[in-house]
């Protein structure tokens, strides 16, 4: 399984990247700064699951 973590805030992408590297999870987790509305354009898709915690998916 691989995970693509996304957020519109660059600070949150920096935070997740700072946690990925020390755990050597670069081959399983990647992070991309973007809005959830941009996900259909991603070459990594289609996605099996989308999870949103206090984010855009909770508001639509």
N, CA, C and O atoms as CSV, one atom per row, in Angstrom:
chain,resi,resn,atom,element,x,y,z
A,1,UNK,N,N,0.837,-1.165,0.000
A,1,UNK,CA,C,0.000,0.000,0.000
A,1,UNK,C,C,0.888,1.236,0.000
A,1,UNK,O,O,1.923,1.278,0.666
A,2,UNK,N,N,0.463,2.238,-0.759
A,2,UNK,CA,C,1.145,3.521,-0.751
A,2,UNK,C,C,0.139,4.603,-0.382
A,2,UNK,O,O,-1.066,4.453,-0.589
A,3,UNK,N,N,0.659,5.693,0.167
A,3,UNK,CA,C,-0.176,6.789,0.634
A,3,UNK,C,C,0.299,8.082,-0.014
A,3,UNK,O,O,1.499,8.351,-0.069
A,4,UNK,N,N,-0.638,8.874,-0.499
A,4,UNK,CA,C,-0.357,10.219,-0.968
A,4,UNK,C,C,-1.054,11.169,-0.008
A,4,UNK,O,O,-2.282,11.245,0.021
A,5,UNK,N,N,-0.267,11.892,0.778
A,5,UNK,CA,C,-0.812,12.879,1.711
A,5,UNK,C,C,-0.863,14.230,1.015
A,5,UNK,O,O,0.105,14.632,0.369
A,6,UNK,N,N,-1.985,14.933,1.140
A,6,UNK,CA,C,-2.122,16.232,0.495
A,6,UNK,C,C,-2.618,17.271,1.494
A,6,UNK,O,O,-3.295,16.950,2.470
A,7,UNK,N,N,-2.265,18.514,1.226
A,7,UNK,CA,C,-2.759,19.643,2.003
A,7,UNK,C,C,-2.485,20.899,1.181
A,7,UNK,O,O,-1.530,20.943,0.406
A,8,UNK,N,N,-3.317,21.909,1.351
A,8,UNK,CA,C,-3.088,23.165,0.643
A,8,UNK,C,C,-2.026,24.006,1.339
A,8,UNK,O,O,-1.462,24.916,0.731
A,9,UNK,N,N,-1.749,23.713,2.600
A,9,UNK,CA,C,-0.796,24.500,3.373
A,9,UNK,C,C,0.616,23.924,3.253
A,9,UNK,O,O,0.840,22.749,3.543
A,10,UNK,N,N,1.554,24.749,2.829
A,10,UNK,CA,C,2.933,24.295,2.682
A,10,UNK,C,C,3.525,23.861,4.023
A,10,UNK,O,O,4.346,22.945,4.066
A,11,UNK,N,N,3.120,24.505,5.110
A,11,UNK,CA,C,3.615,24.131,6.432
A,11,UNK,C,C,3.224,22.718,6.822
A,11,UNK,O,O,3.996,22.020,7.481
A,12,UNK,N,N,2.050,22.293,6.427
A,12,UNK,CA,C,1.611,20.933,6.745
A,12,UNK,C,C,2.370,19.910,5.905
A,12,UNK,O,O,2.655,18.811,6.381
A,13,UNK,N,N,2.697,20.254,4.672
A,13,UNK,CA,C,3.494,19.360,3.834
A,13,UNK,C,C,4.896,19.226,4.418
A,13,UNK,O,O,5.457,18.131,4.452
A,14,UNK,N,N,5.461,20.338,4.877
A,14,UNK,CA,C,6.776,20.292,5.529
A,14,UNK,C,C,6.733,19.411,6.775
A,14,UNK,O,O,7.668,18.655,7.037
A,15,UNK,N,N,5.658,19.508,7.534
A,15,UNK,CA,C,5.518,18.726,8.771
A,15,UNK,C,C,5.463,17.232,8.467
A,15,UNK,O,O,6.158,16.453,9.120
A,16,UNK,N,N,4.659,16.814,7.499
A,16,UNK,CA,C,4.562,15.387,7.190
A,16,UNK,C,C,5.874,14.875,6.603
A,16,UNK,O,O,6.296,13.758,6.902
A,17,UNK,N,N,6.517,15.686,5.771
A,17,UNK,CA,C,7.805,15.267,5.214
A,17,UNK,C,C,8.854,15.090,6.305
A,17,UNK,O,O,9.718,14.220,6.203
A,18,UNK,N,N,8.780,15.911,7.344
A,18,UNK,CA,C,9.740,15.782,8.447
A,18,UNK,C,C,9.515,14.510,9.258
A,18,UNK,O,O,10.400,14.072,9.992
A,19,UNK,N,N,8.347,13.927,9.126
A,19,UNK,CA,C,8.044,12.669,9.832
A,19,UNK,C,C,8.303,11.445,8.961
A,19,UNK,O,O,8.621,10.373,9.475
A,20,UNK,N,N,8.169,11.599,7.644
A,20,UNK,CA,C,8.358,10.488,6.714
A,20,UNK,C,C,9.822,10.045,6.665
A,20,UNK,O,O,10.122,8.856,6.776
A,21,UNK,N,N,10.717,10.997,6.499
A,21,UNK,CA,C,12.141,10.683,6.300
A,21,UNK,C,C,12.779,9.936,7.475
A,21,UNK,O,O,13.439,8.923,7.245
A,22,UNK,N,N,12.615,10.384,8.710
A,22,UNK,CA,C,13.271,9.670,9.817
A,22,UNK,C,C,12.790,8.222,9.980
A,22,UNK,O,O,13.497,7.387,10.546
A,23,UNK,N,N,11.598,7.939,9.487
A,23,UNK,CA,C,11.053,6.587,9.588
A,23,UNK,C,C,11.327,5.752,8.337
A,23,UNK,O,O,10.879,4.610,8.233
A,24,UNK,N,N,12.070,6.333,7.390
A,24,UNK,CA,C,12.406,5.656,6.134
A,24,UNK,C,C,11.174,5.152,5.385
A,24,UNK,O,O,11.150,4.024,4.893
A,25,UNK,N,N,10.159,6.002,5.307
A,25,UNK,CA,C,8.913,5.619,4.651
A,25,UNK,C,C,8.726,6.281,3.282
A,25,UNK,O,O,7.618,6.298,2.746
A,26,UNK,N,N,9.806,6.822,2.721
A,26,UNK,CA,C,9.699,7.520,1.443
A,26,UNK,C,C,9.142,6.650,0.325
A,26,UNK,O,O,8.497,7.166,-0.587
A,27,UNK,N,N,9.372,5.363,0.373
A,27,UNK,CA,C,8.863,4.477,-0.684
A,27,UNK,C,C,7.380,4.171,-0.519
A,27,UNK,O,O,6.749,3.650,-1.438
A,28,UNK,N,N,6.819,4.491,0.645
A,28,UNK,CA,C,5.405,4.173,0.902
A,28,UNK,C,C,4.521,5.394,1.062
A,28,UNK,O,O,3.314,5.318,0.831
A,29,UNK,N,N,5.109,6.532,1.459
A,29,UNK,CA,C,4.321,7.745,1.699
A,29,UNK,C,C,4.951,8.914,0.963
A,29,UNK,O,O,6.152,9.158,1.074
A,30,UNK,N,N,4.128,9.633,0.210
A,30,UNK,CA,C,4.587,10.868,-0.421
A,30,UNK,C,C,3.604,11.973,-0.067
A,30,UNK,O,O,2.452,11.712,0.280
A,31,UNK,N,N,4.073,13.205,-0.159
A,31,UNK,CA,C,3.234,14.354,0.188
A,31,UNK,C,C,3.237,15.351,-0.959
A,31,UNK,O,O,4.264,15.577,-1.600
A,32,UNK,N,N,2.084,15.940,-1.208
A,32,UNK,CA,C,1.929,16.885,-2.311
A,32,UNK,C,C,1.070,18.049,-1.848
A,32,UNK,O,O,-0.003,17.849,-1.277
A,33,UNK,N,N,1.539,19.259,-2.092
A,33,UNK,CA,C,0.741,20.429,-1.764
A,33,UNK,C,C,-0.295,20.627,-2.858
A,33,UNK,O,O,0.049,20.889,-4.011
A,34,UNK,N,N,-1.552,20.501,-2.496
A,34,UNK,CA,C,-2.640,20.707,-3.451
A,34,UNK,C,C,-3.973,20.699,-2.710
A,34,UNK,O,O,-4.047,20.351,-1.531
A,35,UNK,N,N,-4.998,21.083,-3.411
A,35,UNK,CA,C,-6.362,21.008,-2.905
A,35,UNK,C,C,-6.953,19.649,-3.281
A,35,UNK,O,O,-6.539,19.034,-4.264
A,36,UNK,N,N,-7.907,19.198,-2.504
A,36,UNK,CA,C,-8.564,17.921,-2.828
A,36,UNK,C,C,-9.268,17.991,-4.176
A,36,UNK,O,O,-9.492,16.959,-4.809
A,37,UNK,N,N,-9.618,19.188,-4.621
A,37,UNK,CA,C,-10.291,19.315,-5.918
A,37,UNK,C,C,-9.351,18.994,-7.079
A,37,UNK,O,O,-9.810,18.766,-8.198
A,38,UNK,N,N,-8.037,18.974,-6.826
A,38,UNK,CA,C,-7.058,18.668,-7.865
A,38,UNK,C,C,-6.767,17.169,-7.983
A,38,UNK,O,O,-6.086,16.761,-8.925
A,39,UNK,N,N,-7.249,16.354,-7.080
A,39,UNK,CA,C,-6.930,14.926,-7.075
A,39,UNK,C,C,-7.278,14.200,-8.377
A,39,UNK,O,O,-6.509,13.333,-8.792
A,40,UNK,N,N,-8.393,14.509,-9.039
A,40,UNK,CA,C,-8.681,13.792,-10.293
A,40,UNK,C,C,-7.614,13.980,-11.364
A,40,UNK,O,O,-7.545,13.182,-12.299
A,41,UNK,N,N,-6.785,15.006,-11.256
A,41,UNK,CA,C,-5.754,15.285,-12.250
A,41,UNK,C,C,-4.441,14.554,-11.960
A,41,UNK,O,O,-3.532,14.590,-12.788
A,42,UNK,N,N,-4.321,13.897,-10.815
A,42,UNK,CA,C,-3.062,13.292,-10.399
A,42,UNK,C,C,-2.791,11.998,-11.151
A,42,UNK,O,O,-3.676,11.152,-11.278
A,43,UNK,N,N,-1.556,11.840,-11.656
A,43,UNK,CA,C,-1.203,10.604,-12.358
A,43,UNK,C,C,-1.126,9.397,-11.426
A,43,UNK,O,O,-1.154,8.263,-11.904
A,44,UNK,N,N,-1.029,9.605,-10.105
A,44,UNK,CA,C,-0.977,8.496,-9.156
A,44,UNK,C,C,-2.321,7.787,-9.047
A,44,UNK,O,O,-2.367,6.639,-8.603
A,45,UNK,N,N,-3.405,8.430,-9.435
A,45,UNK,CA,C,-4.740,7.864,-9.310
A,45,UNK,C,C,-4.983,6.787,-10.350
A,45,UNK,O,O,-4.115,6.539,-11.187
A,46,UNK,N,N,-6.131,6.146,-10.322
A,46,UNK,CA,C,-7.220,6.432,-9.390
A,46,UNK,C,C,-6.886,5.971,-7.976
A,46,UNK,O,O,-6.031,5.112,-7.763
A,47,UNK,N,N,-7.581,6.564,-7.031
A,47,UNK,CA,C,-7.342,6.280,-5.625
A,47,UNK,C,C,-8.404,5.332,-5.084
A,47,UNK,O,O,-9.572,5.412,-5.464
A,48,UNK,N,N,-7.992,4.441,-4.200
A,48,UNK,CA,C,-8.926,3.496,-3.594
A,48,UNK,C,C,-9.707,4.119,-2.442
A,48,UNK,O,O,-10.864,3.769,-2.205
A,49,UNK,N,N,-9.068,5.046,-1.727
A,49,UNK,CA,C,-9.689,5.644,-0.551
A,49,UNK,C,C,-9.287,7.109,-0.468
A,49,UNK,O,O,-8.162,7.474,-0.810
A,50,UNK,N,N,-10.213,7.947,-0.012
A,50,UNK,CA,C,-9.900,9.341,0.303
A,50,UNK,C,C,-10.354,9.584,1.734
A,50,UNK,O,O,-11.493,9.277,2.087
A,51,UNK,N,N,-9.480,10.126,2.547
A,51,UNK,CA,C,-9.782,10.409,3.951
A,51,UNK,C,C,-9.541,11.877,4.202
A,51,UNK,O,O,-8.511,12.425,3.809
A,52,UNK,N,N,-10.490,12.511,4.855
A,52,UNK,CA,C,-10.381,13.935,5.159
A,52,UNK,C,C,-10.698,14.157,6.623
A,52,UNK,O,O,-11.750,13.741,7.109
A,53,UNK,N,N,-9.791,14.812,7.324
A,53,UNK,CA,C,-9.989,15.110,8.737
A,53,UNK,C,C,-10.017,16.625,8.913
A,53,UNK,O,O,-8.984,17.287,8.807
A,54,UNK,N,N,-11.178,17.160,9.175
A,54,UNK,CA,C,-11.354,18.605,9.335
A,54,UNK,C,C,-10.949,19.372,8.076
A,54,UNK,O,O,-10.419,20.479,8.165
A,55,UNK,N,N,-11.195,18.791,6.921
A,55,UNK,CA,C,-10.782,19.431,5.675
A,55,UNK,C,C,-11.931,19.582,4.692
A,55,UNK,O,O,-13.105,19.458,5.040
A,56,UNK,N,N,-11.551,19.853,3.461
A,56,UNK,CA,C,-12.508,20.152,2.410
A,56,UNK,C,C,-13.561,19.096,2.169
A,56,UNK,O,O,-14.722,19.437,1.944
A,57,UNK,N,N,-13.197,17.816,2.208
A,57,UNK,CA,C,-14.195,16.770,1.962
A,57,UNK,C,C,-15.298,16.762,2.995
A,57,UNK,O,O,-16.410,16.318,2.709
A,58,UNK,N,N,-15.014,17.242,4.184
A,58,UNK,CA,C,-16.029,17.294,5.243
A,58,UNK,C,C,-17.033,18.421,5.008
A,58,UNK,O,O,-18.090,18.453,5.639
A,59,UNK,N,N,-16.711,19.330,4.117
A,59,UNK,CA,C,-17.533,20.533,3.911
A,59,UNK,C,C,-18.403,20.467,2.676
A,59,UNK,O,O,-19.201,21.373,2.436
A,60,UNK,N,N,-18.265,19.396,1.870
A,60,UNK,CA,C,-19.084,19.345,0.650
A,60,UNK,C,C,-20.223,18.371,0.806
A,60,UNK,O,O,-21.016,18.196,-0.118
